[in-house]
């Protein structure tokens, strides 16, 4: 959101906690990410607040003194919104909204859900996001709903009491039922399309959000795939057919993962993430320029494990080597930045040299090596499907793409 003469930029303060499992440094990393999430929605962060707590306060998440400090700052600076980095319970939402009367109260989950709502393009993605939002907000039917929907009318209006809240809950439950039925129909259609692709090797790009997957897909397919330097630039699953050195395959790009991803989003998006589950080869893209890239790798691996997709041939692609600005010290391996490509290849990061590659999608650096290693994995799987496959002679009069597992109508 850009500030103009007629438009006021929405402002926010961020709130995080420090405890035994989340150090101050880690808390600041999470708040960096939270600020990026807010920025994606056009919300400008004014200040951050942290408090050291063994466990969140049962009433207002942070203690009363910190709440008072935050409220005074927001009133003085005329800040619109307070955003908590962790998930708030229904009780937290009710009590915090009372403390910050007239202000918007978000948590990380609501920000992510709102970004997904703005990014979804297909009927499937829109239905998945709407279902996830209703499931998340059902126990939190307070002013938070009004804030999130940005609408007056329907559920979320300020109620006259418990009776109206119960009416709203019934409406939401009915809506959840209808959305689940609609999603089941859409998923059946999607499953049929995926079965039609079974004769072609399927490759999926996976990774943390904003690591450059969509940019890489544009390079590998030559197609105009949307790419942007924002979190969750891609929500819908995108599939493109590719033909390299006589070998056809399908390449898909799916939604990126993130720390503290709401559980209901994973559940709602499982049908979209089937592209990953049913893929023959995975390309795990990592933003090596991010100081927390190793934790990002762990988040992705844990999500893949939850999906049951950890047993596939995987090419680990460290992207954005042109933006590498931090030192890495693990054991006896120390990289002084900026490291050269050869130094990266000799580092601990390339322990599996055969299936690891370092690239810069932005500068198109080392893309040929990426293609060579990927083609090797694809060809191995392709010849398992077609043991007697002969690479086509494009100049032969009898050449027919469908004879080689290529569906010209594939989207």
C-alpha positions as CSV (number, residue, x, y, z in Angstrom):
1,X,0.0,0.0,0.0
2,X,1.5,3.4,-1.0
3,X,0.7,6.5,0.8
4,X,-0.9,9.2,-1.2
5,X,-2.7,12.5,-0.4
6,X,-6.0,10.5,-0.1
7,X,-4.7,7.3,1.4
8,X,-3.5,6.8,4.9
9,X,-1.0,3.9,5.4
10,X,-2.1,1.5,8.0
11,X,0.4,1.3,10.9
12,X,1.1,-1.4,13.5
13,X,3.2,-2.4,16.4
14,X,4.5,-6.0,16.8
15,X,4.5,-8.1,19.9
16,X,6.7,-11.1,20.6
17,X,7.9,-13.1,23.6
18,X,11.3,-14.4,24.8
19,X,11.5,-17.8,26.6
20,X,13.7,-20.8,27.0
21,X,13.0,-22.1,23.5
22,X,12.8,-18.7,21.8
23,X,15.8,-16.5,22.6
24,X,15.8,-12.7,22.1
25,X,17.8,-13.2,18.8
26,X,15.3,-15.8,17.6
27,X,12.4,-13.6,18.7
28,X,13.8,-10.8,16.6
29,X,14.1,-13.1,13.6
30,X,10.4,-14.1,14.0
31,X,9.5,-10.4,14.3
32,X,11.5,-9.6,11.1
33,X,9.3,-12.2,9.3
34,X,6.2,-10.9,10.9
35,X,7.0,-7.4,9.7
36,X,7.5,-8.7,6.2
37,X,4.1,-10.4,6.5
38,X,2.5,-7.1,7.6
39,X,4.3,-5.3,4.8
40,X,2.9,-7.7,2.3
41,X,-0.6,-6.5,3.3
42,X,0.5,-2.9,3.1
43,X,0.8,-2.4,6.9
44,X,3.8,-0.3,8.1
45,X,5.5,-1.4,11.3
46,X,6.2,1.5,13.7
47,X,7.6,-0.3,16.8
48,X,8.3,-3.8,18.3
49,X,7.7,-4.9,21.8
50,X,9.0,-8.0,23.5
51,X,8.7,-9.5,26.9
52,X,10.5,-12.4,28.6
53,X,7.9,-15.0,29.8
54,X,8.2,-18.6,30.7
55,X,4.6,-19.1,29.4
56,X,2.2,-16.6,27.8
57,X,-0.1,-14.8,30.2
58,X,-3.5,-16.7,30.3
59,X,-5.5,-13.5,30.1
60,X,-3.7,-11.1,27.7
61,X,-0.7,-13.1,26.4
62,X,1.8,-10.6,27.8
63,X,1.5,-9.1,31.2
64,X,-0.6,-6.1,32.2
65,X,2.3,-3.7,32.5
66,X,3.4,-4.5,28.9
67,X,-0.2,-4.2,27.7
68,X,-0.3,-0.7,29.3
69,X,3.0,0.3,27.7
70,X,1.8,-0.8,24.3
71,X,-1.5,0.9,24.6
72,X,0.0,4.2,25.6
73,X,2.4,4.1,22.7
74,X,-0.4,3.3,20.2
75,X,-2.5,6.2,21.5
76,X,0.4,8.6,21.4
77,X,1.5,7.7,17.9
78,X,-2.0,7.0,16.6
79,X,-1.2,3.4,15.6
80,X,-4.0,1.4,14.1
81,X,-3.1,-2.2,14.8
82,X,-1.4,-4.5,17.2
83,X,0.0,-7.8,15.8
84,X,1.1,-10.7,18.0
85,X,3.7,-13.1,16.6
86,X,2.1,-16.2,18.2
87,X,-1.3,-17.6,17.9
88,X,-3.9,-16.1,20.2
89,X,-6.6,-18.1,21.9
90,X,-10.2,-17.1,21.8
91,X,-9.8,-15.8,25.4
92,X,-6.7,-13.8,24.5
93,X,-8.6,-12.2,21.6
94,X,-11.5,-11.1,23.7
95,X,-9.4,-9.7,26.5
96,X,-6.9,-8.0,24.3
97,X,-9.6,-6.3,22.2
98,X,-11.1,-4.9,25.5
99,X,-7.7,-3.5,26.4
100,X,-7.2,-2.0,22.9
101,X,-10.7,-0.8,22.3
102,X,-11.1,0.6,18.8
103,X,-7.8,-0.9,17.6
104,X,-7.3,-3.9,15.4
105,X,-5.9,-7.1,17.0
106,X,-4.1,-9.6,14.7
107,X,-1.9,-12.6,15.3
108,X,0.5,-14.3,12.9
109,X,-2.1,-16.8,11.7
110,X,-4.6,-14.1,10.8
111,X,-2.0,-12.2,8.8
112,X,-1.1,-15.4,6.8
113,X,-4.7,-16.2,6.2
114,X,-5.4,-12.7,4.9
115,X,-2.4,-12.9,2.6
116,X,-3.6,-16.2,1.3
117,X,-7.1,-14.7,0.7
118,X,-5.6,-11.9,-1.4
119,X,-3.2,-14.2,-3.3
120,X,-5.7,-17.0,-4.2
121,X,-6.7,-17.0,-7.9
122,X,-8.3,-20.4,-8.7
123,X,-11.6,-21.7,-7.4
124,X,-9.8,-24.4,-5.5
125,X,-7.3,-22.1,-3.7
126,X,-10.1,-19.6,-2.9
127,X,-12.2,-22.3,-1.4
128,X,-9.3,-23.7,0.6
129,X,-8.4,-20.3,2.0
130,X,-12.0,-19.5,2.9
131,X,-12.4,-22.9,4.6
132,X,-9.2,-22.3,6.6
133,X,-10.3,-18.8,7.7
134,X,-13.7,-20.0,8.9
135,X,-12.2,-22.9,10.8
136,X,-9.7,-20.6,12.5
137,X,-12.2,-17.9,13.3
138,X,-15.0,-20.1,14.5
139,X,-13.9,-20.1,18.2
140,X,-12.9,-16.4,17.9
141,X,-16.1,-14.8,16.8
142,X,-15.4,-11.3,18.2
143,X,-14.3,-8.1,16.6
144,X,-11.4,-9.9,15.1
145,X,-13.7,-11.2,12.4
146,X,-14.9,-7.7,11.5
147,X,-11.2,-6.6,11.3
148,X,-10.2,-9.5,9.1
149,X,-13.2,-9.4,6.7
150,X,-13.0,-5.6,6.2
151,X,-16.8,-5.8,5.6
152,X,-19.9,-4.6,7.4
153,X,-22.7,-7.1,7.0
154,X,-23.0,-10.9,7.5
155,X,-21.2,-12.4,10.4
156,X,-18.7,-10.3,12.3
157,X,-20.9,-7.3,13.0
158,X,-20.8,-6.1,16.6
159,X,-23.4,-8.3,18.3
160,X,-26.1,-7.6,20.8
161,X,-25.0,-10.5,23.0
162,X,-24.4,-14.2,23.4
163,X,-27.5,-15.0,21.3
164,X,-26.2,-13.3,18.3
165,X,-22.8,-14.9,18.7
166,X,-24.5,-18.3,18.8
167,X,-26.3,-17.4,15.6
168,X,-23.1,-16.4,14.0
169,X,-21.5,-19.7,15.0
170,X,-24.3,-21.7,13.5
171,X,-23.9,-19.7,10.2
172,X,-20.2,-20.3,10.2
173,X,-20.6,-24.1,10.9
174,X,-23.1,-24.3,8.0
175,X,-20.7,-22.4,5.8
176,X,-17.8,-24.8,6.7
177,X,-19.9,-27.8,5.8
178,X,-20.8,-26.3,2.4
179,X,-17.1,-25.4,1.7
180,X,-16.0,-28.9,2.5
181,X,-18.5,-30.3,0.1
182,X,-17.4,-27.9,-2.6
183,X,-13.8,-28.6,-2.0
184,X,-14.4,-32.4,-2.3
185,X,-15.9,-31.9,-5.7
186,X,-13.0,-29.7,-6.8
187,X,-10.5,-32.2,-5.4
188,X,-12.0,-35.0,-7.4
189,X,-11.6,-33.0,-10.6
190,X,-8.0,-32.2,-9.7
191,X,-7.3,-35.8,-8.9
192,X,-8.6,-36.8,-12.3
193,X,-6.2,-34.3,-14.0
194,X,-3.3,-35.6,-11.9
195,X,-4.0,-39.2,-13.0
196,X,-3.9,-38.1,-16.6
197,X,-0.3,-37.0,-16.0
198,X,0.9,-40.3,-14.6
199,X,2.7,-41.2,-17.8
200,X,4.9,-38.2,-17.6
201,X,7.6,-37.6,-14.9
202,X,6.4,-35.0,-12.4
203,X,8.8,-32.5,-10.7
204,X,7.8,-30.2,-7.9
205,X,9.5,-27.1,-6.6
206,X,9.3,-26.9,-2.8
207,X,10.8,-24.5,-0.3
208,X,10.3,-21.8,2.3
209,X,8.3,-18.8,1.1
210,X,10.1,-16.1,-0.9
211,X,13.2,-18.2,-1.8
212,X,12.8,-17.7,-5.5
213,X,10.9,-20.8,-6.6
214,X,8.7,-18.9,-9.1
215,X,11.7,-17.1,-10.6
216,X,13.4,-20.5,-11.0
217,X,10.3,-21.9,-12.6
218,X,10.3,-19.1,-15.2
219,X,14.0,-19.9,-16.0
220,X,13.4,-23.6,-16.3
221,X,10.2,-23.5,-18.3
222,X,10.5,-20.2,-20.2
223,X,7.0,-19.4,-19.2
224,X,5.6,-16.2,-17.7
225,X,5.0,-17.3,-14.1
226,X,4.2,-14.6,-11.6
227,X,7.2,-13.8,-9.3
228,X,7.4,-11.1,-6.7
229,X,9.6,-10.2,-3.7
230,X,6.8,-10.8,-1.2
231,X,5.8,-13.6,1.1
232,X,3.4,-16.1,-0.5
233,X,3.6,-14.6,-4.0
234,X,2.3,-18.0,-5.1
235,X,-0.7,-19.7,-3.5
236,X,-2.1,-21.6,-6.4
237,X,-0.3,-24.6,-7.8
238,X,1.1,-23.9,-11.2
239,X,2.0,-26.7,-13.6
240,X,4.0,-26.3,-16.8
241,X,5.2,-28.9,-19.3
242,X,8.9,-28.9,-20.3
243,X,10.8,-30.9,-22.9
244,X,14.6,-31.2,-22.4
245,X,16.9,-33.3,-24.5
246,X,14.1,-35.5,-25.8
247,X,12.7,-36.0,-22.3
248,X,9.3,-34.6,-21.4
249,X,8.3,-33.8,-17.8
250,X,5.9,-31.6,-15.8
251,X,7.1,-28.9,-13.4
252,X,4.9,-27.6,-10.7
253,X,5.3,-24.7,-8.3
254,X,3.3,-24.8,-5.0
255,X,2.8,-22.5,-2.0
256,X,5.9,-21.8,0.1
257,X,6.2,-23.0,3.7
258,X,6.8,-20.7,6.7
259,X,7.5,-21.0,10.4
260,X,4.4,-21.2,12.6
261,X,2.2,-22.0,9.6
262,X,-1.4,-22.4,10.8
263,X,-2.3,-26.0,11.0
264,X,-5.7,-25.5,9.3
265,X,-3.9,-24.1,6.3
266,X,-1.9,-27.2,5.8
267,X,-5.1,-29.3,6.2
268,X,-7.0,-27.2,3.7
269,X,-4.2,-27.1,1.2
270,X,-3.4,-30.8,1.3
271,X,-5.1,-31.3,-2.1
272,X,-3.0,-28.6,-3.6
273,X,0.1,-30.1,-1.9
274,X,-0.7,-33.4,-3.6
275,X,1.4,-32.1,-6.4
276,X,4.3,-32.6,-4.0
277,X,3.2,-35.9,-2.6
278,X,2.7,-37.4,-6.1
279,X,5.8,-35.9,-7.6
280,X,8.6,-38.2,-8.9
281,X,11.4,-35.6,-8.2
282,X,11.6,-32.6,-5.8
283,X,13.6,-29.4,-6.2
284,X,14.1,-28.0,-2.7
285,X,15.0,-24.4,-3.1
286,X,16.8,-22.5,-0.3
287,X,17.5,-18.8,0.0
288,X,21.1,-19.0,1.1
289,X,21.3,-15.2,1.5
290,X,18.9,-15.5,4.5
291,X,20.7,-15.7,7.9
292,X,18.2,-18.3,9.0
293,X,18.4,-20.5,5.9
294,X,19.3,-23.6,7.9
295,X,16.2,-23.3,10.0
296,X,14.2,-22.8,6.8
297,X,15.5,-26.1,5.5
298,X,14.4,-27.8,8.7
299,X,10.9,-26.3,8.5
300,X,10.5,-27.5,4.9
301,X,11.8,-31.0,5.8
302,X,9.4,-31.2,8.7
303,X,6.5,-30.2,6.5
304,X,7.5,-32.7,3.8
305,X,7.6,-35.4,6.5
306,X,4.1,-34.4,7.7
307,X,2.9,-34.8,4.1
308,X,4.7,-38.1,3.7
309,X,7.0,-36.9,0.9
310,X,10.5,-37.4,2.2
311,X,11.4,-40.5,0.3
312,X,11.7,-38.9,-3.1
313,X,14.9,-38.1,-5.2
314,X,15.6,-34.5,-4.2
315,X,17.8,-31.8,-5.7
316,X,18.9,-29.2,-3.1
317,X,19.2,-25.8,-4.8
318,X,20.8,-23.0,-2.9
319,X,19.6,-19.9,-4.6
320,X,20.5,-16.2,-4.3
321,X,24.3,-16.8,-4.0
322,X,24.8,-13.3,-5.4
323,X,23.2,-11.9,-2.3
324,X,25.2,-13.9,0.3
325,X,26.3,-11.4,2.9
326,X,26.6,-13.4,6.2
327,X,29.4,-15.7,7.5
328,X,28.6,-19.3,8.3
329,X,30.5,-21.1,11.0
330,X,29.5,-24.8,11.5
331,X,32.1,-27.1,13.0
332,X,35.4,-26.6,11.1
333,X,33.6,-25.2,8.0
334,X,33.8,-21.4,7.9
335,X,32.7,-19.4,4.9
336,X,33.9,-15.8,4.6
337,X,31.6,-13.7,2.5
338,X,31.3,-13.3,-0.3
339,X,32.3,-16.9,-1.0
340,X,33.1,-18.0,-4.5
341,X,31.0,-20.6,-6.3
342,X,33.9,-23.1,-5.9
343,X,34.1,-22.4,-2.1
344,X,30.4,-23.1,-1.8
345,X,30.8,-26.3,-3.6
346,X,33.6,-27.4,-1.3
347,X,31.7,-26.3,1.9
348,X,29.7,-28.5,4.3
349,X,26.6,-27.3,2.5
350,X,27.5,-29.6,-0.4
351,X,27.9,-32.8,1.6
352,X,25.8,-34.5,-1.1
353,X,27.6,-33.0,-4.0
354,X,25.7,-35.1,-6.6
355,X,22.3,-33.6,-5.6
356,X,23.3,-30.1,-4.5
357,X,23.7,-27.1,-6.7
358,X,24.4,-23.3,-6.0
359,X,22.7,-20.8,-8.3
360,X,21.5,-17.2,-8.7
361,X,18.2,-17.2,-10.5
362,X,18.2,-13.4,-10.5
363,X,21.6,-13.3,-12.3
364,X,21.0,-16.6,-14.2
365,X,24.3,-17.9,-12.7
366,X,25.1,-21.7,-12.8
367,X,21.7,-22.5,-14.2
368,X,23.2,-25.0,-16.7
369,X,24.6,-27.1,-13.9
370,X,21.2,-27.0,-12.3
371,X,19.6,-28.2,-15.5
372,X,22.2,-31.0,-16.0
373,X,21.7,-32.4,-12.5
374,X,17.9,-32.1,-12.7
375,X,17.8,-33.8,-16.1
376,X,19.8,-36.7,-14.7
377,X,17.2,-37.3,-12.0
378,X,14.3,-36.9,-14.5
379,X,15.8,-39.2,-17.1
380,X,16.4,-41.9,-14.5
381,X,12.7,-41.9,-13.6
382,X,11.6,-41.5,-17.2
383,X,13.4,-44.6,-18.3
384,X,11.8,-46.5,-15.4
385,X,8.4,-45.7,-16.9
386,X,9.5,-46.2,-20.5
387,X,12.4,-48.8,-20.5
388,X,12.4,-49.0,-24.3
389,X,12.0,-45.2,-24.9
390,X,13.9,-43.8,-27.8
391,X,14.5,-40.1,-27.8
392,X,12.5,-38.6,-30.7
393,X,13.8,-37.5,-34.0
394,X,12.1,-34.1,-34.3
395,X,12.6,-34.0,-38.0
396,X,10.9,-37.3,-38.7
397,X,7.6,-37.0,-40.6
398,X,6.0,-39.5,-38.3
399,X,7.0,-37.7,-35.1
400,X,4.0,-37.5,-32.7
401,X,4.5,-35.9,-29.2
402,X,1.8,-38.2,-27.7
403,X,3.9,-41.2,-28.6
404,X,6.5,-39.9,-26.1
405,X,4.2,-39.2,-23.2
406,X,3.7,-35.5,-24.1
407,X,0.2,-34.2,-23.8
408,X,-0.1,-31.0,-25.9
409,X,-3.2,-30.0,-24.1
410,X,-1.5,-30.0,-20.6
411,X,-1.9,-26.7,-18.9
